[in-house]
Amino acid sequence: MKRFPAHAVLILFVLPWGLGCGESIDGRLHINLIPFCEPSLEQIQGEIAAYCIEVVIPGVAEPLQNCSKILEAVTLKVDETSGPVEVVVRGLNGSGRTVVLGRSVPVTLKSGEDNVLSIPIATVDRFALVAGAGGDCRPLPYLAAAHSSTVFPSGHVLIVGSISRDADSSKVAFLVDPVSGKTRLLSTPASLHRVSHSATLLADGRVIILGGGSPFGVGSAPREILVAGGGGPMMDDYSFHRFDPHNPPALSFVVLDRRLLHDRKIHDAALFHGDQILVNDGKSAAEMFMGLEEASGYVAASGVSDPFPTLNQSRAVTVVPLDESHGVLLGGEANHNGLLTVRSGQRGVGFLPYSLPGVRRNKPLGVRLHDGRVMFLGGKGELGIQPESPVLLVDPAVPTRVEISVDERTFPQKGYTATLLDDGRVFVVGGTSTDGNYRPASTFYLEQQRDDPNKWLVFTGPDLLLPRSDHTASLLPDGRLLVVGGLSARADVTFEDVAGSAEIIAF
């Protein structure tokens, strides 16, 4: 990735502790805006009629803010005793709509000093390119598709795996800096050259990479379990103090001497109790990884039915954790759903079936909403075969399920991502469909209506710059969404163009 910083000096007055409104003020904040590479900031500049600066103070409902036609002319008075603050930059068009948006890491402003701050910005409600071929962009370190993406609390993003036959197996992982956008290629064991695997961030900051398949289409899926770690405890909530790009995770990859019990080419992996990973693929008996000191072992289920049936032609169920001990399960056979209970330090699980009506699904996407309900998307198979909406809403407290009406002719069938945004919307990006009405590179917002919690409407979102499927979409701690790599979803765009590129968007 390559971005070019635009330097601006903001006259941000900092009030030294103890001074009143009539006392002298001093201090300046030097802001480096770190933009995208395509379109260039110069191309966007013509749309910006004014810049607004907000200083967000913890515990204060309303941020300090001021606007000016020129960024350098914005002035604000900030008491340095407020502690760490976030600085938000908005570029507004003539109608007052935000065109570009950037949010800083937490920073402590000090009087009498020149405070320097780099703020990455992104276009709002439209995608901008941050990596790719041509122009001011640089391609990703290698072609990434069917890979995994892990976001650390520091904001760094770990990309692992490649579908490319030509990728260097000793370097099939890279780390993305959330501010500069720079990538750092990492040394990897040869068995990490895989696709459709899972990467799970444990409570202690290590990443466990399980399953997947050969990128060459031959041979068995790798059973080796790999650990990326060395960063120490990192899995606190994304609180005000955790977003710190200055402290990237220290990552090195180690192959454990323990292996998965079965090949898990396409599987679901759900984390409980900080280090227990429940793995199922609908083909072989489910197993539980119990941390680095124990071998993986089969899951022992108790209840009136098996939560992980294996007689369903390799249709994996999806488990969405609700807390450390409980998760909602859906998928596999028709009407197969319920509440899963996972015991700490044990491979035994309890299963309480909901037996809500539903068609067969293979590893649908699962998104836990802010209100505790779970949205399941896709996994139905080909268009029109099963008369049920591709999007379901399950309430584990009742339990009930609601179908969310979508136009299946234009909604993607597979290869897309679904991300819960901070404002509660679910953002669906990319994918493919066998229906001729589907438009590659399209996106959708699923939005809950205020008058009815069970009523969700679907709105068309901004098009991707490149039509992609089997990509990753990572929500960064500052609210931007980073979309990386993937396969081309349209015949006139090459695999190399898509798999070597990345896009970003702000909301």
ZIQUI-V818318 format. One record per backbone hydrogen bond with DSSP energy under -0.5 kcal/mol. CO is the residue of the C=O (numbers start at 1). NH is the residue of the N-H. Records with the same first field share a line. If there is no record, write none. Layout:
BEGIN
CO=NH / NH
END
This chain:
BEGIN
3=5
4=35
5=7
6=33
8=10 / 31
10=12 / 29
11=13 / 76
13=15 / 78
14=16 / 26
15=80
16=19
20=23
26=14
28=30 / 115
29=10 / 31
30=32 / 117
31=8 / 33
32=34 / 119
33=6 / 35
34=121
38=129
40=43 / 44
41=45
42=46
44=47 / 48
45=48
47=49
50=92
51=68
52=90
53=66
54=56 / 88
55=57 / 64
56=86
57=60
59=61
61=63
64=55
66=53
68=51
70=73
71=74
72=11
74=11
76=13 / 78
78=15 / 80
79=82
80=83
84=58
85=107
86=56 / 88
87=104
88=54
89=102
90=52 / 92
91=99 / 100
92=49 / 50
93=96
97=93
99=124
100=91
101=122
102=89
107=85 / 109
110=113
113=28 / 115
115=30
117=32
119=34
120=103
122=101
123=506
128=504
129=37 / 38
130=2
131=502
134=137
138=132
142=144
143=145 / 164
144=486
146=196
148=160
150=152 / 158
152=155
156=152
157=159 / 176
158=150
159=174
160=148
164=167
167=169
168=171
170=188
172=161
173=186
174=159
175=177 / 184
176=157
177=181
182=177
184=175
186=173
189=192
190=193
192=194
193=215
194=162
195=213
198=210
200=202 / 208
202=205
203=234 / 235
206=202
207=209 / 228
208=200 / 210
209=226
210=198
213=195
214=217
223=260
224=226
225=256
226=209
227=229 / 254
228=207
229=252
237=239
239=242 / 243
242=244
243=106
244=247
249=251
252=229
254=227 / 256
258=225
264=212
265=267
268=280
270=278
272=275 / 276
274=203
275=277 / 291
276=272 / 278
277=279 / 289
278=270
279=287
280=268
282=312 / 314
284=281
286=299
287=279
288=290 / 297
289=277
291=294
297=288
299=301
300=349
302=351
306=309
314=316
316=332 / 363
318=320 / 330
319=321
320=328
324=273
325=342
326=322 / 323
327=340
328=320
329=338
330=318
331=333
332=361
333=336
335=337
336=331
337=354 / 355
338=329
339=352
340=327
341=350
343=346
347=300
348=343
349=302
350=341
351=304 / 353
352=339
358=335
361=332 / 363
365=377
367=369 / 375
369=372
373=369
374=376 / 394
375=367
376=392
377=365
379=362
382=385
385=387
386=388
390=378
391=404
392=376
393=402
394=374 / 396
395=398 / 399 / 400
400=395
402=393
403=405
404=391
406=408
407=410 / 411
413=379
414=432
415=470 / 471
417=429
419=421 / 427
421=424
425=421 / 427
426=428 / 446
427=419
428=444
429=417
432=413 / 414
435=438
438=440
439=442
441=464
442=430
443=461
444=428
445=447 / 459
446=426
447=457
449=452
452=449 / 455
454=456
455=449
457=447 / 459
459=445
463=127
466=468
467=489
468=431
469=487
470=146
472=484
473=475
474=476 / 482
476=479
480=476 / 482
481=483 / 505
482=474 / 484
483=503
484=472
487=469
490=493
494=498
495=499
496=500
498=501
499=144
500=140
501=485
502=130 / 131
503=483
504=128
505=481
506=125
END
